[in-house]
Amino acid sequence: MNQDELKRLVGTAALDYLKADSVIGVGTGSTVNCFIDALINSGIRIEAAVSSSEATTRLLEAGGIQVVDLNQTGGLDVYIDGADEFDAHRRLIKGGGGALTREKIVAAASKKFVCIADQSKQVKVLGAFPLPLEVIPLARSLVARKMVALGGQPEWRENFITDNGNWILDIHNLDLVDPVKMEQTINNLAGVVTCGLFALRPADMILMATEGGVRQL
């Protein structure tokens, strides 16, 4: 199977974790898009979805799924989202698509976070994928200097603006042996909205697509 086929496989497998007539959280990215396609074609009836990005909202609404604001709901039963990397402890790097802040908010509001990914995203130690930071534009240079001091190499994602009106710094070569500590450190920097480490609140389950089928981690 190629990577697109693996994404479709795991996107369909995530349907097993939905409850009928529930409000679910839906993430952002190419693997999530496969989940959305599978959901639309499944006949499973959900009450509504809370979306983590404008792009996801457009796909859901085009498929006839109602999108509601998180402020209108209580806790969500389940959140389905992908990852740019994950480790054996279900800790993630997310934000390649720039939706990390809303993704982190929806994950925090959900009872269960099911991460869907193909086997190419599994790593022993996080950090090969550059770590995205959403930053207030005024603080871009300040945060970049702070990240250099922490051992990273920041790169401004030029000509990209998040759904929240902010900018993204992608941090290369950062030591993420202790991702929980690094997440806390980065999130405490003035000007950082949030970082793409999902270590304080990791996924509860990872569905990983492999040539032999979908494995549950």
C-alpha atoms as one frame of an Amber mdcrd trajectory, in Angstrom:
protein
   0.000   0.000   0.000   1.133   3.532  -0.661   0.847   6.293   1.919  -2.499
   7.570   0.611  -3.967   4.077   0.921  -2.645   3.779   4.481  -4.253   7.113
   5.372  -7.588   5.980   3.990  -7.294   2.705   5.902  -6.703   4.343   9.268
  -9.240   7.100   8.574 -11.911   4.458   8.112 -10.761   2.545  11.208 -11.398
   5.623  13.361 -15.137   5.336  12.674 -15.268   2.497  15.220 -14.602   5.007
  18.016 -17.602   7.241  17.321 -20.841   7.175  19.284 -24.083   7.783  17.450
 -25.675  11.197  18.038 -22.583  12.561  19.785 -20.635  15.770  19.284 -17.103
  14.967  18.188 -13.883  16.918  17.739 -12.234  16.790  14.332  -8.629  17.746
  13.634  -6.802  18.937  10.550  -4.613  17.400   7.879  -4.520  14.894   5.051
  -5.165  11.833   7.241  -8.082  13.583   8.948  -9.460  14.438   5.519  -9.623
  10.690   4.846 -11.511  10.250   8.117 -13.965  12.987   7.112 -14.571  11.309
   3.748 -15.168   7.984   5.490 -17.543   9.609   7.999 -19.586  11.318   5.294
 -19.956   8.045   3.382 -20.551   5.837   6.427 -24.138   6.718   7.283 -23.106
   7.144  10.940 -25.266   9.865  12.464 -23.483  12.343  14.685 -25.111  15.376
  16.237 -22.373  17.823  15.261 -18.619  18.383  15.119 -16.230  20.877  16.655
 -13.597  21.735  14.071  -9.944  22.608  14.662  -9.531  24.725  11.512 -11.344
  26.657   8.835 -10.212  24.087   6.257 -11.769  21.235   8.230 -14.953  23.243
   8.752 -15.359  23.654   5.001 -14.971  19.900   4.402 -17.418  18.962   7.163
 -20.067  21.427   6.073 -19.690  20.392   2.439 -20.478  16.853   3.571 -23.609
  17.925   5.429 -22.120  17.743   8.928 -23.067  20.544  11.283 -20.119  22.398
  12.810 -20.613  24.044  16.203 -18.476  26.280  18.370 -16.755  24.618  21.323
 -18.299  27.261  23.597 -21.725  25.822  22.741 -20.851  22.303  23.860 -19.778
  20.571  27.005 -16.919  18.090  26.979 -16.513  16.124  23.769 -16.631  12.330
  23.739 -13.813  11.880  21.255 -11.331  13.888  19.230  -9.942  12.437  16.001
  -6.732  13.970  14.666  -3.452  13.072  13.007   0.178  13.754  13.885   3.410
  14.743  12.216   5.313  12.469  14.631   4.499  10.213  17.570   6.558   8.194
  20.034   5.975   5.053  22.099   4.380   7.124  24.888   1.774   8.555  22.461
   3.373  11.989  22.671   3.093  13.952  19.455   4.403  16.742  17.319   1.580
  18.494  15.505   1.168  21.725  13.616   2.557  21.001  10.172  -0.699  22.410
   8.826  -0.604  25.367  11.203  -3.724  24.475  13.223  -1.882  23.481  16.419
  -3.556  25.941  18.815  -7.123  24.999  17.994  -6.098  21.343  17.855  -4.666
  21.587  21.354  -7.820  23.300  22.645 -10.179  20.695  21.175  -7.977  17.868
  22.440  -8.063  19.355  25.945 -11.863  19.467  25.820 -12.192  15.817  24.786
 -12.550  12.757  26.977 -10.628  10.621  24.486  -8.044  11.690  21.908  -7.646
   9.139  19.128  -4.658   9.892  16.924  -4.681   8.407  13.424  -1.413   8.064
  11.508   0.530   5.817   9.201   3.631   3.959  10.343   6.005   6.531   8.786
   5.099   8.956  11.602   6.394   6.711  14.396   9.769   7.738  15.897  11.879
   6.713  18.878  12.519  10.323  19.926  10.479  13.301  18.779  12.184  16.076
  16.878  13.116  14.992  13.370  10.039  16.925  12.244  10.528  20.656  12.966
   8.516  21.785  15.986   5.901  24.427  15.069   5.249  27.355  17.406   2.324
  29.713  16.949   3.525  33.167  17.951   2.117  36.668  18.199   3.613  38.558
  15.211   5.155  41.224  17.449   7.115  38.520  19.278   8.504  36.589  16.310
  12.116  37.748  16.659  12.039  37.623  20.456  10.768  34.039  20.484  13.239
  33.050  17.775  16.139  34.298  19.918  14.791  32.406  22.936  14.595  29.223
  20.881  18.195  29.635  19.711  19.159  29.858  23.386  17.319  26.565  23.953
  19.363  24.919  21.211  16.925  25.133  18.309  17.182  26.643  14.856  14.052
  28.716  14.155  12.645  29.256  10.686   9.797  31.694  10.035   7.020  30.135
   7.949   6.768  33.132   5.660   3.505  34.056   3.924   1.537  31.853   6.318
  -1.032  33.215   8.755  -2.898  30.944  11.177  -6.669  30.930  11.522  -6.065
  32.987  14.670  -4.167  35.696  12.780  -0.729  34.703  14.085   2.578  33.486
  12.633   4.417  30.166  12.785   8.039  29.497  13.699   9.304  26.017  12.805
  12.102  24.972  15.162  14.706  22.571  13.778  17.182  20.378  15.695  15.645
  20.895  19.127  16.487  18.346  21.839  13.155  16.730  22.731  14.351  13.874
  24.928  12.110  15.364  27.658   9.138  16.682  25.649   6.988  17.413  28.711
   9.579  19.773  30.172  10.220  21.401  26.801   6.498  21.948  26.204   6.195
  23.687  29.566   9.289  25.804  28.901   8.203  26.954  25.459   4.622  27.670
  26.465   5.927  29.965  29.222   7.769  32.197  26.746   6.150  35.605  26.266
   4.659  35.815  22.802   4.132  32.076  22.300   0.480  31.157  21.851   1.315
  27.461  22.027   3.789  24.937  20.669   3.141  21.805  18.649   4.239  19.399
  21.382   1.359  17.276  22.648   3.189  15.756  25.612   1.380  17.198  28.630
  -1.813  15.913  27.038  -0.755  13.061  24.739  -3.082  10.960  22.653  -5.058
   8.350  24.578  -4.793   5.950  21.663  -2.948   5.815  18.389  -4.334   3.945
  15.413  -1.354   3.225  13.179  -1.819   2.054   9.607   0.688  -0.569   8.472
   0.997  -2.881   5.492  -0.568  -5.568   7.670  -3.545  -3.499   8.768  -4.299
  -1.025  11.546  -2.550  -1.454  14.891  -3.855   0.029  18.119  -1.200   1.563
  20.383
